[in-house]
């Protein structure tokens, strides 16, 4: 029994001695690894500040600039950690960490597939110059002003002041119409005049009225005017003209103004804008026969 305890004690002493020798021999590498880690930490702080300022020049969303700055600092710290492990000759540990990180990353990616896709789409949208906060857009059946673009969703404020929150992935996967990218919009105006009207005079009067109403239209010839059909009670036409506008609300206001001025001009010239008329024709004669044996009485009241 004593011999066994003595043998175990000797083995423990040998192990501790071996570990002590290993520690003493690796003290320079250990110190160097610690220095590398601290250096990587301080470098990461400066890299985060620099990257955040750099990205802020291109991206207006604070959430995305902070996220990119944080990711850049994490990359620097991980690079310092791997370098420190290499200095300590812990290549097997480094390989195990990389393998474990790959497995964990795969599991997280599968579990958060929808969230990660929205996050990636948010980053892509933030770097698109043609999609900025304040633009008036139409997408996924909604139209309005872009209020916010973050890592999860895309927020639009409609003309009726309702907020619409759309996942970023849907914005990236579907067409988007941006009204703000162009400074001009075309207004389409449909109307009809009576069959007794002088069509040439109606055309000239309509063009001149539109030209006088909007400053950006230099001459009546810039207004497009086309008669389209013989309607049920009127001869219908289509009028098209360009205005300076960047959103659908300005376009709607311009169309309303054009309708008001055209109605005033037609009233002055006695041009009729007829409403739908229905004519009912009865080819058979209607008769009223009283039942036999009955007398028809009429009230004096």
Secondary structure, 3 states (H helix, E strand, C coil): CHHHHHHHHHHHHHHHHHHHHHHHHCHHHHHHHHHHHHHHHHHHHHHHHHHHHHHHCCCCCHHHHHHHHHHHHHHHHHHHHHHHHHHCCCHHHHHHHHHHHHHHHHHHHHHCHHHHHHHHHHHHHHCCCCCCCCCEEEECCEEEEEEEECCCEEEEECCCCCEEEEEHHHHHHCCEEECCCCCEEEEEEEEEECCCCCHHHHHHHHHHHHHHHCCCCCCHHHCEEEEEEECCCCEEEEEEEEEECCCHHHHHHHHHHHHHHHHHHHHHCCCCCCCCCCCCCCCCCCCCCCCCCCCCCCCCC
